[in-house]
Amino acid sequence: MSLLFAALLLPTLFWDQGPKTADVLHQAGIRAIAVPPSIESAWKSVSGFSVQGVDPAGMTKLPKPGVRFRVHQASATGAPWVDSNAWRILRQPSASFLYEAPGESAAIAAAEAFTYAAKADIHTDAAGLKPLATILTFLAGIEGPNMPPLTNVDFLDDGSSESGEFMNLLIRRNLLFRIVKSPTTSSAVTVKLGSPRYPRSEAANPSLLAEKVRAEVTDEKRLLRIYGSEIVVARLEGDNTSARVYLINYAGTQLAVDGIRVRVLGKYTHFKVSNLGVPDGSVSDPISTAEATEFTLKHLKTFAVIDLAR
C-alpha cells in the first residue's frame, strides 16, 4: 500500500466549530478537517488546512470505542467488556461513519477505523485533538502491501440485532470471520443464526454461540490467536508470502498491556513492528515452525501493526 493510498484510508477529524478555533487545531497538530456544509466556505478561507464539507445526517453514527470494567469485580482487569464497532463496520463496508469519541477515545476510534478500512470521521473535543493528531501521524507512516483479510469463518448475516451481537462476540474473542451472502467452499466453517448448529433460541446467549464457533474452528486451525489479554482485538491480513497483524488495545486510554503473545498460523521469519508510542520496533521470543509462528509484544499502549514475511 503506497503512502498516498494509505492517506485516503485515514480517518479525519470532524470539527463543527468555526475558524476562530484554527489556532487550537494548529497547536494540536491537526491540518485536515471535515466540517458541516454551513461553515465549509468560512474554513476554506483559512490557510494551512485541508477542508472537506460533510453532512452528518447522511452518516452512520458510531459510539466511542473502549472498555468497561465490571464494577462488582475487585480487580479492574477482572472482567472487561470491550465496546468495539468492528462488527458494524464489517456489516456496512461502504458506509460513511461518524464517531462520537471524546478525549483519548478518539485515538482508539482512529485505530479501529484504520484497521477495518472504514471511511470515517471522528468528532471529538479539545481533549481529544492531540491524541487524534498523534495517531493520525503514526498511521500515515505505515507502509506495506494491500492484502485481503484472512478469516476462518463465513458468517451469513441476516441483518438482525441478534446476528449483530453474535458478530460482536466473535470480534471480541478474536474469532476471525467475513460476512457472506451465501455459503462458499473457501471456508471450512459457515455460521448462520437460525441453523440447527446455531439455533435462534440460543441467541440470548451469544457467548455460548461464540464458543460453538471456536469449537468448530478448533484452536489448532485458528489463523490468529491472542494470549494474555481480554482487551485486545486483532485483525489479520495476508497473501502467499506476507501477513499483517493489527492489534487494538481497547483499554488504551486507561492501561497498557504488557507481554501480549500472538500466534499466527504459518511459518514467518521476518518481523516489522509499528507500535504507537513505543520506539523499540521489535518482537520478543519469536518461534517459527512449519505449523505456526509465535511472538511476544512487550508493550502495547493503544495500537500496533506487525508485518510478517516468510
Beta strands, then each sheet from edge to edge (+ up, - down):
strand 1: 12-14
strand 2: 32-35
strand 3: 50-53
strand 4: 60-62
strand 5: 66-69
strand 6: 80-83
strand 7: 96-100
strand 8: 119-123
strand 9: 153-156
strand 10: 177-180
strand 11: 189-192
strand 12: 224-227
strand 13: 232-238
strand 14: 242-249
strand 15: 257-265
strand 16: 270-275
strand 17: 284-288
strand 18: 292-300
strand 19: 303-309
sheet 1: 3+ 2+ 1+ 8+ 7+ 4+
sheet 2: 5+ 6-
sheet 3: 10+ 9+ 11+
sheet 4: 12+ 15- 18+ 17-
sheet 5: 13+ 14- 19+ 16-
end
